[in-house]
């Protein structure tokens, strides 16, 4: 399928502010099933610099900066992609090709806050499984989250702590993904946070911006799963940023000088061509 993604992000400030360098995540990541046919990025006011860079986690970002104060910031991204059919189960686990161990996890096993006793109890049955049965805990945890946690749409930028999400029994795609990442990491499975777009017309508007999880499968590399939907990700998922830190996957992140308040507005439309 061919998709046209139109993504507008607007920030309004109560008074003039000086923006520190901002980082823009809009260009789709490389995947075997995905081809970018057209990409256009406009910034208003016109920035003094807009530099494409490949960050340490191999995501293409744009570094944007200004030499003047502004009262608003608008980023308008137009993206056309061609996505071909993809079998998310077309791999096998190869323990002879183990890609990282506990000493070389590069942060993909890091847990910033201790997990609750209730979460530990839920994960206990999976701690004794041999490494070659990796898909068993991943798939069962994926289904448990999908069946017992409600998926809610929440536009705030913050992410609930995994233990809070566990207790709430509900969360946005970001909350559920971050909780699942923490669960996988606690089992010694390297995992990272992915943000981008998901094309599912049946869900209606408001679900286009999405977040999911990727875990390392020895011999197969990063494999995507979506706890919100309870599935392994397929050609309907267009990843834009992937990181061990969810904050680094926001479409726009940066800071500004001043104590004034700001307001965020976002519009995303995905049209099948």
C-alpha positions as CSV (number, residue, x, y, z in Angstrom):
1,X,0.0,0.0,0.0
2,X,1.0,3.6,-0.6
3,X,0.3,6.1,2.2
4,X,0.5,9.9,2.5
5,X,1.2,11.0,6.1
6,X,0.6,14.7,6.9
7,X,1.8,15.6,10.4
8,X,1.6,19.1,11.9
9,X,3.0,20.0,15.3
10,X,2.4,23.5,16.7
11,X,3.7,25.1,19.9
12,X,2.4,28.4,21.1
13,X,4.2,30.4,23.8
14,X,2.6,33.1,26.1
15,X,5.5,35.4,25.3
16,X,8.6,35.5,23.2
17,X,11.1,32.8,24.0
18,X,14.6,31.7,22.8
19,X,14.6,28.1,21.7
20,X,17.5,25.9,22.5
21,X,18.4,23.4,19.7
22,X,15.4,21.2,19.0
23,X,15.4,17.6,17.5
24,X,12.8,16.6,15.0
25,X,11.8,12.9,14.5
26,X,9.7,12.7,11.3
27,X,11.7,10.7,8.7
28,X,10.7,7.0,8.7
29,X,13.3,4.5,9.7
30,X,14.7,1.9,7.3
31,X,12.7,-1.4,7.3
32,X,12.7,-4.2,4.7
33,X,9.1,-3.6,3.8
34,X,9.1,0.2,3.7
35,X,10.2,2.7,1.1
36,X,10.1,6.4,1.5
37,X,8.9,7.9,-1.8
38,X,8.7,11.6,-0.8
39,X,9.6,13.6,2.3
40,X,9.2,17.3,3.0
41,X,9.7,19.2,6.2
42,X,8.8,22.8,6.8
43,X,9.5,24.9,9.9
44,X,7.8,28.2,10.7
45,X,9.3,30.6,11.6
46,X,12.1,29.7,9.2
47,X,14.9,28.2,11.2
48,X,18.5,29.5,11.1
49,X,19.7,25.9,10.8
50,X,18.1,22.5,9.9
51,X,20.7,19.8,9.9
52,X,20.0,16.1,9.1
53,X,21.9,13.8,11.4
54,X,22.2,10.1,12.2
55,X,22.1,9.8,15.9
56,X,23.9,7.2,18.1
57,X,20.9,4.8,17.9
58,X,20.8,5.0,14.1
59,X,17.7,7.2,13.8
60,X,17.7,10.0,11.2
61,X,16.8,13.3,13.0
62,X,16.9,16.9,12.1
63,X,18.6,19.3,14.4
64,X,16.9,22.7,14.3
65,X,18.0,26.0,15.8
66,X,17.1,29.7,15.9
67,X,19.1,32.9,16.5
68,X,16.1,34.9,17.4
69,X,13.2,34.8,19.8
70,X,9.9,33.3,18.7
71,X,6.3,33.3,19.9
72,X,5.3,30.1,18.1
73,X,6.8,27.1,16.4
74,X,5.2,25.0,13.7
75,X,6.6,21.9,12.1
76,X,4.8,20.6,9.0
77,X,5.9,17.1,7.7
78,X,4.6,15.5,4.5
79,X,5.6,11.9,4.0
80,X,4.8,9.4,1.3
81,X,5.7,5.8,1.8
82,X,5.2,2.5,0.0
83,X,4.7,-0.4,2.3
84,X,4.7,-4.0,1.0
85,X,3.3,-7.1,2.7
86,X,5.5,-8.3,5.6
87,X,5.4,-11.5,7.6
88,X,6.3,-10.6,11.2
89,X,6.9,-14.3,12.0
90,X,9.3,-15.0,9.1
91,X,12.3,-15.6,11.3
92,X,13.8,-18.2,13.7
93,X,15.8,-17.9,16.9
94,X,19.5,-18.7,16.4
95,X,21.3,-18.9,19.7
96,X,24.6,-19.2,17.9
97,X,24.1,-15.6,16.7
98,X,23.6,-14.1,20.1
99,X,24.1,-10.3,19.5
100,X,24.6,-9.0,23.0
101,X,25.1,-10.2,26.5
102,X,24.6,-8.7,29.9
103,X,27.9,-6.8,29.7
104,X,27.1,-5.3,26.2
105,X,23.4,-4.4,26.4
106,X,24.1,-0.7,25.6
107,X,21.3,0.4,27.9
108,X,18.6,-1.8,26.4
109,X,18.4,-3.8,29.7
110,X,18.4,-0.8,32.0
111,X,15.6,-0.3,34.4
112,X,15.4,3.2,36.0
113,X,13.0,2.4,38.8
114,X,12.4,-0.8,40.8
115,X,9.4,-2.8,39.6
116,X,6.5,-3.5,42.0
117,X,6.1,-6.8,43.8
118,X,2.9,-7.5,41.9
119,X,4.7,-7.1,38.6
120,X,7.5,-9.4,39.8
121,X,5.0,-12.0,40.8
122,X,3.4,-11.9,37.3
123,X,6.8,-12.4,35.7
124,X,8.0,-15.2,38.0
125,X,6.9,-18.1,35.7
126,X,9.1,-16.8,32.9
127,X,12.3,-16.4,34.8
128,X,13.3,-20.1,34.6
129,X,12.6,-20.5,30.8
130,X,15.7,-21.3,28.7
131,X,17.0,-18.6,26.3
132,X,15.9,-20.6,23.2
133,X,12.3,-20.3,24.3
134,X,12.5,-16.5,24.1
135,X,9.2,-16.1,22.1
136,X,7.2,-17.8,24.9
137,X,7.5,-15.0,27.5
138,X,7.3,-12.2,24.9
139,X,4.1,-13.5,23.3
140,X,2.4,-14.4,26.6
141,X,3.3,-11.0,28.2
142,X,2.1,-9.3,25.0
143,X,-1.3,-11.1,25.2
144,X,-1.6,-10.5,29.0
145,X,-1.2,-6.8,28.6
146,X,-3.6,-6.6,25.6
147,X,-6.3,-8.7,27.5
148,X,-6.1,-7.1,31.0
149,X,-5.0,-3.5,30.4
150,X,-7.3,-1.1,28.6
151,X,-5.9,1.0,25.8
152,X,-6.8,4.7,26.2
153,X,-6.0,7.7,24.0
154,X,-4.0,10.3,25.9
155,X,-2.4,13.3,24.1
156,X,-0.2,14.4,27.0
157,X,3.5,14.0,26.4
158,X,4.4,12.4,29.7
159,X,4.6,8.6,30.1
160,X,3.3,6.8,33.2
161,X,5.8,4.9,35.3
162,X,5.5,1.1,34.6
163,X,4.4,0.3,38.2
164,X,1.7,3.0,38.0
165,X,0.5,1.7,34.7
166,X,0.4,-1.8,36.1
167,X,-1.8,-0.7,39.0
168,X,-4.1,1.5,36.8
169,X,-4.8,-1.4,34.5
170,X,-5.0,1.1,31.6
171,X,-2.8,3.4,29.6
172,X,-2.0,4.9,26.3
173,X,0.1,3.1,23.7
174,X,3.1,4.8,25.2
175,X,2.3,3.7,28.7
176,X,1.7,0.1,27.8
177,X,4.8,-0.1,25.7
178,X,7.0,1.3,28.4
179,X,5.5,-1.1,30.9
180,X,6.2,-4.0,28.6
181,X,9.7,-2.9,27.9
182,X,10.4,-2.8,31.7
183,X,8.9,-6.3,32.0
184,X,11.1,-7.7,29.2
185,X,14.2,-6.0,30.5
186,X,13.7,-7.5,33.9
187,X,13.7,-10.9,32.3
188,X,17.0,-10.1,30.6
189,X,15.5,-9.4,27.1
190,X,16.9,-6.2,25.5
191,X,14.0,-4.0,24.4
192,X,13.5,-0.5,23.1
193,X,10.7,2.1,22.6
194,X,9.5,2.8,19.1
195,X,7.3,5.7,18.0
196,X,5.8,6.4,14.6
197,X,2.6,5.9,12.7
198,X,0.1,3.0,12.5
199,X,-2.4,2.8,9.6
200,X,-5.7,1.2,10.8
201,X,-8.7,2.9,9.3
202,X,-11.1,0.8,11.5
203,X,-9.9,2.6,14.6
204,X,-10.9,6.1,13.2
205,X,-9.0,9.3,13.9
206,X,-6.8,9.7,16.9
207,X,-4.8,6.5,16.6
208,X,-2.4,7.5,13.8
209,X,0.4,8.5,16.1
210,X,1.5,5.3,17.8
211,X,4.1,3.7,20.0
212,X,5.2,0.1,20.3
213,X,8.1,-2.2,21.4
214,X,11.0,-3.9,19.7
215,X,13.0,-6.7,21.4
216,X,16.2,-8.4,20.3
217,X,15.7,-11.9,19.0
218,X,19.1,-13.6,18.5
219,X,19.8,-14.2,14.8
220,X,16.7,-12.1,13.8
221,X,17.6,-8.6,15.2
222,X,14.9,-6.2,16.4
223,X,11.4,-7.6,16.3
224,X,8.3,-5.4,16.8
225,X,5.3,-6.1,19.1
226,X,2.4,-3.9,19.9
227,X,0.9,-4.4,23.4
228,X,-2.0,-2.1,22.6
229,X,-3.2,-4.5,19.8
230,X,-1.6,-7.7,21.1
231,X,0.2,-8.4,17.8
232,X,3.6,-8.6,16.2
233,X,4.0,-5.5,14.1
234,X,3.5,-5.7,10.3
235,X,3.5,-3.5,7.2
236,X,0.9,-1.2,8.7
237,X,3.5,0.2,11.2
238,X,5.8,3.0,10.0
239,X,8.5,3.5,12.6
240,X,10.1,7.0,12.9
241,X,12.3,6.8,16.0
242,X,13.6,4.0,18.2
243,X,15.5,4.5,21.5
244,X,16.2,3.0,24.9
245,X,14.8,6.3,26.2
246,X,11.1,7.1,25.2
247,X,11.8,10.8,25.5
248,X,14.2,10.6,22.6
249,X,11.4,9.3,20.3
250,X,9.1,12.3,20.6
251,X,8.4,13.9,17.2
252,X,9.8,17.1,18.7
253,X,12.0,17.5,21.8
254,X,14.1,20.4,23.1
255,X,13.8,23.3,25.5
256,X,13.5,27.0,25.6
257,X,14.7,29.9,27.8
258,X,12.1,31.6,29.9
259,X,9.4,30.9,32.5
260,X,6.3,31.3,30.2
261,X,3.8,28.6,29.5
262,X,3.5,26.8,26.2
263,X,0.6,24.9,24.5
264,X,0.9,22.0,22.1
265,X,-1.4,21.1,19.2
266,X,-1.0,18.1,16.9
267,X,-2.7,17.0,13.7
268,X,-2.0,13.7,11.9
269,X,-3.8,12.4,8.8
270,X,-2.9,9.2,7.0
271,X,-4.4,8.7,3.5
272,X,-4.1,5.6,1.4
273,X,-3.2,6.6,-2.1
